[in-house]
Every structure is written in C-alpha cells, then in structure tokens.
Amino acid sequence: DVQLVESGGGLVQPGGSLRLSCTASGFTLRNYWMHWVRQAPGKGLVWVSRIIFGGTDTVYADSVKGRFTVSRDDAKNTLYLQMNSLTAEDTAVYYCARRRSTSGWPTDFDYWGQGALVTVSS
Amino acid sequence: DIQMTQSPSSLSASVGDRVTMTCRASQNINSYLIWYLQKPGKAPKLLIYDTSTLQSGVPSRFSGSGFGTDFTLTISGLQPEDFATYYCQQSQSLPLTFGGGTKVEIK
C-alpha cells in the first residue's frame, strides 16, 4: 500500500527552525513530483512547495520563499522541508502529497501524509 | 495568483439528498479543476480531477462539471460518510490554489 508518513513537527519559538520529513513506502519516490501543503488550525489548504524528479527544480509559495527549502533523498524514499525564520503565521499542519500523474502538467494529489503539526510560539 | 471561491461556505442536508456546490476561478483554468474531501483531523482525499474524472474507488454518486471559470460538484444521494468539507483546487498555474471549502453538515 502507498503510504506517506511525516515526522519532525513540534513546538518551536519564533525565529527558530524545524525540518520535516516525509517517508514514502509502497511506491518508487523517484518517479514522482512531490509537494507540501499546509493548513492552519481551522483554516483551508494552502500550497507551499513543489520538487520535481531528482530535485533539480523547486518552487515555493511567496509566503515561504527564502525561508523554506524542499529537498529529497530518493535513495531513502524521503522528502524534506527545512523551515527557517519561523513566525506564528507558519503554525499549521503540514502535509506532503504525491502528484498523481507521473507525466504532463495536471497537478492533483492522490496520496497525502497524515500531517505534521508545527506550532510557532514563545 | 488565481483565486478560487467556493460557495456556499456551508450547507445542511439530509441523507439521500442531492447536493450541489460551486467553485469559481478568478481567471480561465480550462478543465484543470480538482475536488477533495476532508474529514476533521484527516488528510484530504482526492475525489475528482480534470473537472469530471472520478479518482479510482470514488463512488459514482459524485460528479463534477464545468469549464473555464465555473465548476460544480454534485453528490447524488448523500451518504453518512459524505459529511465533510469539500475543497476545490486549480492546477492551471503555480502557485496552486485552493478554495476556502464547503462544509456539508447533517440537517
């Protein structure tokens, strides 16, 4: 079965850093573009970042650009999100998500992790 | 950025009802419209992509339609497991954007 399992969430002080991991199983991670999506408590879904095959191209939402870095280690079947200079506005559940299609443009997500809660507070 | 607006923000319905909700894009997104269902404390679940294509395993009571800027999700014969929040998402261009959600509650 396809599974995505996030880890690394927790409480961090404003200005601090945190790294999330997303470990994939049941499929070959290197064949898929992967994304991060977040959801603040009681709010809607917000796209954060995308990384393509091999990690050679990444894209970020303006709200996290310059502070967050997405990477992948396909040998370890793991996706990462390094988050720096965190603020209260970054408090959210962070989901990793697999793009359904392995080719072409349409980007919808057929598998999601269970989510990792990141709380930024002093 | 493309803004996605869902309406209504919430609705009350009974088991067996036909339910319709809409999603409007701020510019043309062709057929690059996706629908998800999310239950409290859970990750979203893919229902429909490319406006009207059901994801594998999704019951046929779900259907989607539309093109360009106006889209609709219909549930024909609401079931107890369908009470949830529904989100639309556009994949016409980055940044990917989601609607604010429509919460379907039990009447």
Interface residues (C-beta under 8 A of the other chain):
Chain A: H35 G44 L45 V46 W47 R50 V59 A61 D62 Y95 R100 W105 P106 T107 D108 F109 D110 W112 G113 Q114 G115
Chain B: Y32 I34 Y36 Q38 A43 P44 K45 L46 Y49 D50 Q55 Y87 Q89 S91 L94 P95 L96 T97 F98 G99 G100 G101
